[in-house]
Each structure stands twice: as structure tokens, then as C-alpha cells.
């Protein structure tokens, strides 16, 4: 489901397996329709619908307890849904009277800790899911295949003789991926697979894994609570909240055009302002701001990303730096808006001196406490209904 239009993924009508593909070109297409799941009295999934294109990558992101890992387990076949269906490559895996066990689903699964067998070597771990052929020729073929898989995940073939505790966390994750790839799955499921790694190693491992899966053309679904990871890794991002998918779209679209305030705040820092909409612009404490297309009129809540508020010596907005948080390549700067706006910026009935906003800036030196900065706004703001 890739589109530049904003939408909720939980409102598509249910359909039967026969209506969701299955032709030769549909290998790896995943269709989830109206999945529901409860544990006792707690309803965890409330009718989730999701489409994943063959060979693409989808990241399911959401806070703890939103239902994202349960959704992954239902797709994998580790749990049975109360209602709904799962279809892969046109083949019904779950739903109605159909149920395919996990080990017959052509689905690879990589857990958060890799889940390698500690008593087996790296090579034996990778070969675990392969056919158990016997004889010298078969053993040579297995060793060759293990070496190929290690090379595929950018590991030295010599690591095949080591035990999992003798290699790094990032290497263990890549071994787990190689083990899953050994079965040549149609679909790969990654369950918080990079979260246990340090920041630098996490980025490098994620990049390697992503490249391997793209090159192999394997449809991939990643579950993560890391917003930056979801936005950088996937072709499509599904934002889950309270057992439903609030929005499914491209990373750029969900970040710049979130469907509601909760989604906006979950995906990154947001500057939220009271505003008044009349036409294609809004009046707020920053003056007149251009809007993304909206049907809302009157009082609204306006959303800008901090990086949209730029330092510009000729900008019409003025603010004094209160404090700065330094993060290396950029800083988050808190400013208090001041009087002295340029002509055209004082027309807002909501403009008020003393409002505090946050922006991002690439230099820590220009943003010393007490510095007066002039600002301008880049791009469109998003309008949400006002708080009740």
C-alpha cells in the first residue's frame, strides 16, 4: 500500500484470499485483512488491515503495548487471530477454516536477540533450517551454502567455526538473518531486531540487513519502537496505536503529513501552535503561515516540525535564545518570541510576545543564550482540529 495520499489503514474492506492476488508476479505480496486478537478481556488488535508490496519493506512503529508485536506473531503463525485473515503470495495462511503452521509459511523470522543456539557453531546455526541430507557430497554442499550466506550478510566465512558468544552483537544479528535466509523465505519478519545494539552498530547492521533483503527481493516487515529506524529503513511506514493502524504511507508522508496530533508527536518533535485558518493560510504567533491542503476553518491547532523554522537574518520573526541542547551535528534551540515583527506579521490575533518555541540548528555557536535570532518558516504547516 504505497501512495502519497494520507489515509488510515484500518478502514479497507475485508476480502477473501481469491481477491488478493496469487499470480506469478505476486510472490511475496502480503495481505492482512481485519485481524483481531484479544488476550482474556484485553483486546490487543481491533481489525488491522495492511498491504505490503512484493519485495518492499514496511516498518510497523508504535509505542509499547500498541499491538505491533502481536501483529507480527499472527503473520508468522505463532498465534491464532480471533478474526481476520493473512494471505501471502495469494495463499491463505490464516482465516476462516484455513490455518498453515508457522514452519510451513515460507516466512523467515529474526528476533530481537537473534535467538541463536549457543551450543552450535555459527555454521551449524545457519544450516539448522536447511534440508538434512546425508553423505559427504551433501555436507560439502551445506558448507558451500553456509559460506555463501555468510558472504551475503557481509561476514567472513571463517566465522562459521565460532560459537555465538565469540562474535559481536551485530555479527550475531547478521548470522540470525543468514539462518532465516537459508530457508529462502517469501517474507522476512524482523522483531525489534536492532534495538539491543549500540547506536553506531545499530545503524551499520540495519544498513547491511536492509541491503541484503533488497538485493534478494524479499518482502520485509520490521517491527520497531524507534521512529528514526522506521523512517530510514522502510519503503512504507505503518503507525500503530491502540490496536489499530492510524496511518500507513511513505516515510516522507507520515512525517510531513501526519493524520493527527498523536501521530505527529510520536514520529518526532513538533511545534504546536493555536491558529486561525481562513483559506490557504493560518494566523498564529509566528504570523501568517502557509498551510497544507485542509478543509478545516476557524480555530485549529497548527503543527510545524522544528527544522521548518529556519534562522534567516532577514526573516520576519524574532526570538531570543533561552537555552540550547547540543547533539553534535545539530542543536535544539528554545526561543522566546519577542515584539518587533516585520510588517505583515503583526496581523494575527493569536500572536503574542513571550511564547516559547523550539527549532533545530546546525551550529551551536550562533545560538548562545540571550542571542536574538530572526527566523522564517520553510514549507507548509499542518492543521489539526483544536483541542476540545
Buried (B, 14 or more C-beta within 10 A) or exposed (E): BBEEEBBBBBEBEBBEBEEBBBEEEBBBBBBBBBBBBBEEEEBBBBBBBBBBBBBBBBBBBBEEEBBBBBBBBBBBBEBEBBBBBBBBBBBBBBBEEEEBEBEEBBBBBBBBBBBBEEEBBBBBBBBBBBEEEEEEEEEEBBBEBBBBBBEBBBBEBEBBEBBBEEBEBBBBBBBBBBBBBBBEBBBBBBBBBBBBBEEEBBBBBBEBBBEBBBEBEBBBBBBBBBBEBBBBBBBBBBBBBBBBBBBBBBBEBBBBBBBBBBBBEBBBEBBBBBBBBEEEBBBBBBBBBEBBEBEBEEBBBBBBBBBBBBBBEEBBBBBBBEEBEEEEEBBBBBBBBBEEBEEEBEEBEBBEEEBEBBBBBEEBEBBEEEBEBBBBBEEBBBBBEEEE
